[in-house]
Amino acid sequence: MFTPQGPTVRELAVQALSSVEHGYDLLAKKFDETPFRTPDPVLAAVTDTLRPLGPFETGLDLCCGTGAGLSVLRSLCTGRVTGVDFSAGMLTEARRAHPKATLIRADALALPFAPSFDLAVSFGAFGHFLPAEQSRLFTQSHAALRPGGVLAFPLPAPPRVGSLPYWTLLGFDGAMRIRNAVWRPRFVMYYRTFGLTDVRERLTGAGFEVETLPIEALGRREDGSPRCRLVVARKA
């Protein structure tokens, strides 16, 4: 599915009926052949938007998966680059792609770091955290950053109500809620639980100063608003 080298429908079904951790272990070897991997143009656009905010020394990729975000950190950071994920399978693939990075298996809700990073990024992972967990996620991220450190991640504009993407995401989230109501273990992945207003409030509650920057390389909508913003949360 997706590409000849990508996962089959059966493999995706088995993954979807697993836990989040085991599902990604199963998908790891073929993950980069799916649309779930953050596209290179998005990574490049985020890199260009972040660059003027530097310089940065040490970098952390939260929920790094196979390591797409590590390439952003390597472009922006002069020192140590670290990735953290709780899927052993995804970390194995990340090590193949980024042998010089420090890779650690850990839960993003219980990060094993003292304040030691200047920049933390994350790509496409926050839908795996329920709204009740997001404040803890941001508190953990805040604790891992040095004073003045930045947590940054892209946040696409929500689709217009009634559009095909709107109904697609609504249908996906509805199907996941039904799946998690009737099947264990749960597979938490929701696309509509991470809105800018709530995210800003939770980041502020965790101690961050928050701003958003338009990612101009990804274009603007017909009303002039950016298609994607970079959320920049700075530790005071």
Secondary structure, DSSP 8 states (H G I E B T S, - for coil): --STTS--HHHHHHHHTS-HHHHHHHHGGGGGGSTTS--HHHHHHHHHHHGGG--BS-EEEET-TTTHHHHHHHHHBSS-EEEEES-HHHHHHHHHH-TTSEEEE--TTS----S-EEEEE--S-GGGS-HHHHHHHHHHHHHHEEEEEEEEEEEE----TTSHHHHHHHHHHHHHHHHHHHSSS-----SSS--HHHHHHHHHHTTEEEEEEE-GGG-B-TTS-BSEEEEEEEE-
